[in-house]
Amino acid sequence: DEEIATLAPYLEQLKSCTDPQETADLMFAFSHELTFISGNTLLPLLCASFKDLVISLWFRYAKKYGCERLYESARHTYDYIVAKDAKGACDFIEKSSQESIDGDYNIYTNAN
C-alpha cells in the first residue's frame, strides 16, 4: 500500500496539467514508478531504455486527444492497482495500447 501511494502525486499533477510535453513527462514518471512497484528488477531498466520514444508518443497523444485523456488512463490504471486487480490493470493497459495503435485513439495516422 505504501508503494502504491507513491503513484498518487503523479495523478494529482496530471489532473491539472494542460501542457502536452509536461503531461507526457508525467506519464513516463508514473509508468516508471509503476515498474519499480512491480518488483521486477529488469522492468525499470527496460522502461527507461524506451523513455524518449515513449514520451514522444504520449506527447503526440496529448496533442491529438488532450491531456485529460492521459490523466484518465493513468487514473484507471491506478484504480485497478489500488483494488489489487492486476488482471484488470493489465487488460486495461492492453486495451488502451491497442486503441492507440489501430482504434479510436490512433496516434500513428494523421498525427500532428
Secondary structure, 3 states (H helix, E strand, C coil): CHHHHCCHHHHHHHHHCCCHHHHHHHHHHHHHHHHHHCCCCCHHHHHHHCHHHHHHHHHHHHHHHCHHHHHHHHHHHHHHHHCCCHHHHHHHHHHHHHHHHHCCCCCCCCCC
